[in-house]
Amino acid sequence: MNKQRKQILKFSIISLFLCGILSACGAGPAVDGSEKQSEDNAQQSTNENNESSENDDKEEITIEMDEFSYSEEDDNYHIEGTTNLPNDAILWVVLQSQIEKESYAYNDTTVDDGHFVINISDSFNTLVNGEYIVTARFGGEELGLDGNEEIKNAYGDFEEFKKNYKVDGKLIETENGYRAYNIVLGEQELTEEYTVEEYEEEKLAEKKANAKEIDYGQLSKNPERYSGDFVKFEGRILQIQENNSTGSTTMRVAVTKDEFGYNQDDVIWVEYDDFTKFVEGHTIAFYGEVVGSKTYTSQADFQITVPEVKAEDIEEIIGWN
């Protein structure tokens, strides 16, 4: 009997000891943590309800698109809609491609008795065929693109607007006032613009027309200084290799002309994301972005550092010679 009591007492002491360890490790307050989570959830729900209630009390600024059409004669997009913005308020409408970030167009108009009419053309030659989001923006700013005295007179400053009005978009405070933007009016498919391939060709042609021609000595002295610059060079291919696994081409091109042809000491390392028809001895013009420096090991086991260019286009000047 004494032995049985001792076992029970021993078991009780071990149980108390384990409970103390679990409590010290944080296992004990699991119930409290659950209760705290419930309290946090309840508070969040309360905050959301309060915010929803506050928004319900605010007057909504509405901008709706009623018509979207393309005029082949004028080569622009005609948009009409309704809004409760004040008369003469400046309203911007933006077409933004869902395919190409840089493919967009916009224009502004003024509100006339709750109605707006706007024509948007591809003035930047950036529109491509595909799906577009049509958005609106307006601002209560004293200066800049969103300078809009009528908005500030009607709705007050940023704090007053935020307190009394709401928009189905983004609202930010700016240095000169405030701006409401990303107000989605709808989605439209454009079919009268560039294909993606034509757009890429147009962008490349523009970049080539504006490519910098940098003296090799200046580039070689500090390639990192020109990193990101779009450049043009002409030269003779000294070495060319193709990589089947990446489908790319690597070249060393001599780019400084002298009485014997091209100076083989003035070399640029050229990377191109495709195969080419060129071989060693071809004279080419290449266009691309300066990457910085490239260090490679020569056949004589010397470490050589030269400028590197990531080429986007290569043209033949003279065939193999």
Residue pairs with C-beta under 8 A, 6 or more apart in sequence:
19 28
22 28
23 29
55 166
58 163
58 164
58 165
58 166
59 164
59 165
59 166
60 165
60 166
60 167
60 168
61 83
61 84
61 85
61 165
61 166
61 167
61 180
62 82
62 83
62 84
63 81
63 82
63 83
63 85
63 91
63 136
63 183
63 185
64 81
64 82
64 83
64 185
65 79
65 80
65 81
65 134
65 185
65 186
66 80
66 81
66 82
67 78
67 79
67 80
67 81
68 77
68 78
68 79
68 134
68 186
68 188
69 77
69 78
70 76
70 77
70 78
70 190
70 192
71 77
71 78
71 119
72 192
74 119
74 121
75 121
75 122
76 119
76 120
76 121
76 122
77 95
77 105
77 119
77 120
77 121
77 190
78 117
78 118
78 119
79 93
79 117
79 118
79 119
79 120
79 134
80 115
80 116
80 117
80 118
81 115
81 116
81 185
82 114
82 115
82 116
83 91
83 111
83 114
83 115
83 116
84 114
85 91
85 111
85 138
85 151
85 154
86 111
86 150
86 151
86 153
86 154
87 111
87 112
87 113
87 150
88 110
88 111
88 112
88 150
89 110
89 111
89 138
89 148
89 150
89 151
89 154
90 108
90 109
90 110
90 138
90 139
90 146
90 147
90 148
90 150
90 151
91 108
91 109
91 110
91 111
91 116
91 118
91 136
91 137
91 138
92 106
92 107
92 108
92 136
92 137
92 138
92 145
92 146
93 106
93 107
93 108
93 109
93 118
93 120
93 134
93 135
93 136
93 185
94 104
94 105
94 106
94 134
94 135
94 136
94 137
95 104
95 105
95 106
95 120
95 127
95 132
95 133
95 134
95 188
95 190
96 103
96 104
96 132
96 133
96 135
97 103
97 104
97 127
97 128
97 130
97 131
97 132
98 130
98 131
98 132
98 133
99 128
99 130
99 131
99 196
100 126
100 128
100 130
100 196
100 199
102 126
102 203
103 126
103 127
103 128
103 199
104 126
104 127
105 120
105 121
105 122
105 123
105 124
105 126
105 127
106 120
107 118
107 119
107 120
107 121
108 118
108 145
109 116
109 117
109 118
110 116
122 193
125 202
126 199
127 190
127 193
127 194
128 190
128 193
128 194
128 195
128 196
128 198
128 199
129 189
129 190
129 191
129 192
129 193
129 194
129 195
129 196
130 189
130 190
130 196
131 187
131 188
131 189
132 187
132 188
132 189
132 190
133 184
133 186
133 187
134 184
134 185
134 186
134 187
134 188
135 169
135 181
135 182
135 183
135 184
135 185
136 169
136 181
136 183
136 185
137 146
137 169
137 179
137 180
137 181
137 182
137 183
138 146
138 148
138 151
138 179
138 180
139 145
139 146
139 147
139 148
139 151
139 174
139 177
139 178
139 179
139 180
140 146
140 148
140 151
140 152
140 155
140 156
140 157
140 158
140 161
140 177
140 178
140 179
141 147
141 148
141 152
141 174
141 176
141 177
141 178
141 179
142 149
142 152
142 176
142 177
143 176
144 174
144 176
146 174
146 177
146 179
147 176
152 177
155 161
155 164
155 165
156 164
157 177
157 178
158 173
158 177
158 178
161 171
161 178
162 171
162 178
167 180
167 183
168 183
168 184
169 180
169 181
169 182
169 183
169 184
170 180
170 181
170 182
171 178
171 179
171 180
172 178
172 179
172 181
193 199
194 202
204 287
204 312
204 313
207 230
207 287
207 312
208 232
208 287
208 313
210 230
211 230
211 231
211 232
211 287
212 229
212 230
212 231
212 232
213 231
213 232
213 233
214 226
214 229
214 231
216 233
216 255
216 256
216 266
216 268
216 307
219 226
219 231
219 268
219 290
219 307
220 266
220 306
220 307
223 290
223 291
223 292
223 293
223 307
223 308
224 292
224 293
226 290
226 307
227 290
227 291
227 292
228 289
228 290
229 289
229 290
230 287
230 288
230 289
231 287
231 288
231 289
231 290
231 309
232 285
232 286
232 287
233 253
233 255
233 268
233 285
233 286
233 309
234 255
234 257
234 283
234 284
234 285
234 286
234 317
235 253
235 254
235 255
235 256
235 262
235 268
235 283
235 284
235 286
236 253
236 254
236 261
236 262
236 281
236 282
236 283
236 284
237 251
237 252
237 253
237 278
237 279
237 280
237 281
237 282
237 283
237 284
238 251
238 252
238 253
238 254
238 264
238 267
238 280
239 251
239 252
239 280
240 249
240 250
240 251
240 252
240 276
240 278
240 279
240 280
241 249
241 250
241 251
242 248
242 249
242 250
242 275
243 249
243 250
246 273
247 273
247 274
247 275
248 271
248 272
248 273
248 274
248 275
249 271
249 272
249 274
249 275
249 276
250 269
250 270
250 271
250 272
251 269
251 270
251 272
251 278
252 267
252 268
252 269
252 270
252 306
253 267
253 268
253 270
253 284
253 286
254 262
254 263
254 264
254 265
254 266
254 267
255 262
255 266
255 267
255 268
256 262
256 263
256 266
257 263
262 283
267 306
268 306
268 307
268 308
268 309
269 294
269 296
269 306
269 307
269 308
269 309
270 286
270 288
270 308
270 309
270 311
271 291
271 308
271 309
271 310
271 311
272 286
272 288
272 310
272 311
272 314
276 314
277 316
278 284
278 314
278 316
279 320
280 320
281 320
281 321
282 316
282 318
282 319
282 320
283 316
283 317
283 318
283 319
283 321
284 314
284 315
284 316
284 317
285 314
285 315
285 317
286 309
286 311
286 313
286 314
286 315
287 311
287 312
287 313
287 314
288 309
288 310
288 311
288 312
288 313
289 309
289 310
289 312
290 307
290 308
290 309
291 308
291 309
291 310
292 307
292 308
293 305
293 306
293 307
293 308
294 305
294 306
294 307
294 308
295 303
295 304
295 305
296 303
296 304
296 306
297 303
297 304
298 304
